[in-house]
């Protein structure tokens, strides 16, 4: 996936990567990649032939990456020496970090993990330890985190914070329906007939609701229920409502 992404990104520069270990260690591809993705101008030679020059080039590149990603040295899962040594694990971590920062919508395969075996030489002989390391994020963890958004946090507040919750919701609604010349001051009364709810859905989802499909000025409970049911149907169709809500 990463090789295809790099080759697609650098296609116009006629750079073709075949191996992450063999083609990235000298900094040439990384240099072009960063200039292409981040419009970064790096003050280093394009081609570094000696190991000394390659180390200098990689140092500049790594500093630029750390600055862009706003990472401290202790947070880095790679180093100049590990990239120069063609360490695949470090190279993968570096590329994934670059991809996530500059192209956050890139569909990186989730849950990619490797088992690492660390071998140490001790006075008693060789000591080995095994560990599992994630290259890309665990999708289940991401989904679990994404379930809690800002409003979930508000509702998890103590009951005495209800006024703050209402205020935040009113501000959110008002900000969107104001474009239609409407003003919302009370959640209970102004949402009961379904009109504001329908117009809000249309604004947020970016579509026009045909006025013949609902009652803009409902005159009875039946008409209000029609509006609310339509709103709930639209939310369900859009995949935004995954639990039952009573229209009554």
Beta strands, then each sheet from edge to edge (+ up, - down):
strand 1: 113-122
strand 2: 125-134
sheet 1: 1+ 2-
end
